[in-house]
């Protein structure tokens, strides 16, 4: 037998999301920081390289007592740094000034077209990682034999004594900076990895601790069920869980109401069935032990009447079930309401006359309605039958066709405002049950109205008259042109 898959863990999902988010954020942050640090360090290295080259140029220029070719032959003692430094200064017609040891290589393409502005280039040579800077300067003799060699910005001010263009080529191995950048890279790599490792270990514990209120809520839910109605969950005080508690309490309230309706329905159905069956049994026993002397057709007629009432109850329940399950689909067609409602009034005349009630129809707004006549008859017939059955003798039951619906009103002296919400419940009756009335008429009317997409509202006016208002949305009904 295959075992069911284990449900996903909420703490594992949260942990995974946090780890992935941390990985993306820390990884992107580390990458950005690494780029910023590398860029800043390379700029600083180039600036330091240029500063050393300018220092060398200045040292050469400051020795004003010797001829220019002797100055350029003298090495500089002002340079410093931990990495090897190489330089070469060349002026036309003069011996070059080179470092000791000399430059191990020269950048390709820098032999000609020497700019006055500094330019940089990185060259890999064997195990060395050299950064070169090159610029040209004009050597000039100032007052007192002093040598002046401005950069590009000062070349125009060199004066008539300007000498030929000199070329400065300066290089330094960046091995120490590469080691520093490598160390920084490892730090930036290991820091997110360490943070992720801590998150993998700590987040599940933190999440489980944070989910403790949910576990407490689950324990409270264990004791709640249909066998113990009326129980509700108390607010937890947690902002994320209180809406869940409120929704769960709403579900419990609807469940209790549904169970109460089902119990009422079962009780009513059992009562109606038991009553009819008890009548049949009592009739049979009485006629057997104590014959009443009635003729067999009379006895069978009474048995048939009881059976018809029981059949009507079962038929109404079957129709109600089909309507509430939306098994019945409407057969839409245009219907002229005024003559159709007049026929419905005529069919209820016998019931009204038997109880001394007058039926009256008012049709000031002839209408056509796109509806299902059979289902609409279920609604109107049950509303009229209910009004005629429960209106006091001598009352007038009015059926009025209005612009946006149908209104049926009758006197209801024993009805209270709290009873309006119960109208339409199965087997609910305010008064003692009438013969052949099982309390299903209004339930059938409401269910059929819902299938027809009509609204059915019960109101109690100031004169203690019950008004059943059957309304349809705008656009479903039109002016009767017939």
Secondary structure by P-SEA (a helix, b strand, c coil): cccccccccaaaaaaaaaaaaaaaaaaaaaaaaaaaaaaaaaaaaaaaaaaaaaaaaaaaaacccccaaaaaacccccccccccccbbbbcccbbbbbcccccccccccccccccccbbbbbbbccccbbbbbbbbbbbbbcccbbbbbbccccccccccccccbbbbbbbbbaaaaaaaaaaaaaaaaaaaaaaaaaaaacaaaaaaaaaaaaaaaaaaaccccccccccccccccccccaaaaaaaaaaaaaaaaaaaaaaaaaaaaaaaaaaaaaaaaaaaaaaacccccccaaaaaaaaaaaaaaaaaaaaaaaaaaaaaacccccbbbbbbcaaaaaaaaaaaaaaaaaabbbbbbbccccccccccaaaaaaaaaaaaaaaaacccccbbbbbbbcccbbbbbbbbccccccccccccccccccccccccccccaaaaaaaaaaaacbbbbbbbccccbbbbbbbbcccccccccc
